[in-house]
Amino acid sequence: MSNAGARSAFDPAVLFKALFLGLIAIFVLVPLLATLLGGFKSLGELRVNPFGLPRHWEWQNYADILFSARYWQLLRNSLVISTLAVTLTLITASMAAFTFAHVRFFGSSMLLSYLTLGLLFPAATAVLPLFIKVRDLGLLDTYFGVALPQVAFSLAMSVLLLRRFFKDIPYELLEAALVDGCSYIKFFRYVTLPLSRPILATVGTITFVNSWNAYLLPLVMLNTDALYPWPLGIMVYQGEYSSEWHLILAFITLTILPTIILFLLAQKHIVAGLTAGAVKG
Amino acid sequence: MARRIAITSPVGVAGEAAPQVAVRGPGWDGRFTVLILFLPPALLLFTLFVVLPIGEAAWYSAFNWNGFGRPTNWIGFDNYRFVLETRAFWLALRNNGLIIAVSLAVQLPLALTLALMLAERFRGAVALRMLFFMPYILAEIATGLIFSFVYDGDYGLVASIWRAFGAEPPHLLASTDTAMLAVLIVVVWKYFGFHMMLFIAALQSLDKSLVEAARIDGATRTQTLRHVVIPLLYPTIRLSVFFAIIGSLQLFDLVMPLTRGGPADSSNTMVSFLYNNGISRMRVGYGSAIGVILFAICVTFAFTYKRWFMRDE
């Protein structure tokens, strides 16, 4: 602290740093602020004054969207799909991770590397056969048709993260419980899961964000507008209102708002999950 | 360790264990129950929706098939030939190369510089970290739409700057000369914060005694940075490069709202090329061939990179 105070404001290194950080902050902020403020302008004003504060605040742009059934339907669809994806991922991944962490069996490491393969390739490479499979299963145009592949693709990372955490639960604990007649399943339910809340929150948040933002899978699996999650819905909206940017900007702002709120609430889990998964995955 | 093996060594196979089901506790039967209940859901989902489709893509790519009924029109490797003969495919491949180049040459140095600045504690550091990370949290679709406004030739931010100088504003996204450049700028905007966070996490878990030792030995700030800090970051840098390349190969969501791969295929990535040619027209064989090529590139890259650069991690 005293060190920072001792440096004079005219230290060129400090000045350069402040300038550089300021420039990058402007680079990041301007598009975001222009979007938020653009939603408060009329189309005519947007054309002559895209940067500045609105001279006349058009609350109506936002109100129209907030009071439309369409907006809430998109959010609801996204919420349903993401909740399904998170729930199923947490259940299946934690069970598998528990087995890989605590149960020794023949082929364990082979099966784990098999799952790990999932880290290597993008869903896009197999999206056509995936579409045909989902169609043959009768899941086309259903929430599950989107959520199940999302779960499958999130499993590799989730199992790895959870397994590493589960392994840190002292083995003596499991041993003692087993000697006392506790079953593996009870141990999993009453010891492992409660102890693992932080990592479960992290994995859940990451899965949620990925599912919430996903575009390609819903695009391929859903045909009915009524089922569209918001990334699909906003593309349709943009198509309909092609150059009425003031409305589109208001719509964008209102759809990214939940993401930003979630981020502010769960930033610890999001950053932890991304960097933990990245640095050691 | 020894105790662990004694208790959990695989003493039998499923058939032998079955009669002992009544015995509760640390026996094979307890593990057997877990095995048959806990593993299948994950393995089944993974196999059904990840592994099988990759295999099926290889199979379908040998057919001329529109996705209805069963594939019957076997054409061997012709789909691959068709893909490789399409100029737009090579454009898409080149664009993925450009994205990789910009990620490595612009994005990662920027992220590293910012991380070195923001890993130190000063007022506003945490707020700036969060701000720079924000674009990464936004959906690609939202990001793309925001920038299609920024670039809009009539209402956008770029256009109004042009007009301020009295010039006729360009339609950046509608010109084959500038569309890809515009996409590349958005790529940097969106992803540099993620790499910055990786570097900050690494810097914070760094062994500080090494840095202090260098300072005590009389190394300047720059020398410490060049000869101590950066080398200690090499594992993270290698990882960051890995993510940047794998991510660049998969880019799709960002391109769709900006240009849909156009104009004239000038800003297609491999995935948007796959979407435009395989999925929206349901040319399953052709699209699958593109998918298999992309898969081969990703896997070859991942294994080569791991072998060459990440041997000890």
Interface residues (C-beta under 8 A of the other chain):
Chain A: A4 K17 F20 L21 I24 A25 F27 V28 L29 V30 P31 L32 A34 T35 G38 L43 L46 R47 V48 P50 F51 L88 I91 T92 A93 M95 A96 F98 T99 V103 R104 F105 F106 L111 Y114 L115 L117 G118 L120 F121 P122 A124 T125 A126 V127 L128 P129 L130 F131 I132 K133 L148 P149 V151 A152 F153 L155 A156 V159 Y171 E175 L178 V179 G181 S183 Y184 I185 F188 V209 W212 N213 Y215 L216 V220 P231 I234 M235 Q238 S243 W245 I248 L249 I252 T255 I256 T259 I260 F263 Q267 I270 V271 L274 T275 A278 V279
Chain B: R3 R4 I5 I7 T8 S9 P10 R24 G25 P26 G30 R31 T33 V34 L35 L37 F38 L39 P41 A42 L43 L45 F46 L48 F49 V50 V51 L52 P53 I54 E56 A57 Y60 G67 L110 T113 L114 M117 L118 F122 L128 M130 L131 F132 F133 M134 P135 I137 L138 A139 E140 I141 A142 L145 I146 F147 F149 V150 D152 D154 Y155 G156 L157 A159 S160 W189 G193 F194 M197 L198 A201 A202 T236 L239 F243 I246 L249 Q250 F252 D253 M256 P257 V271 L274 Y275 G278 I279 V284 G287 S288 G291 V292 L294 F295 C298 V299 A302
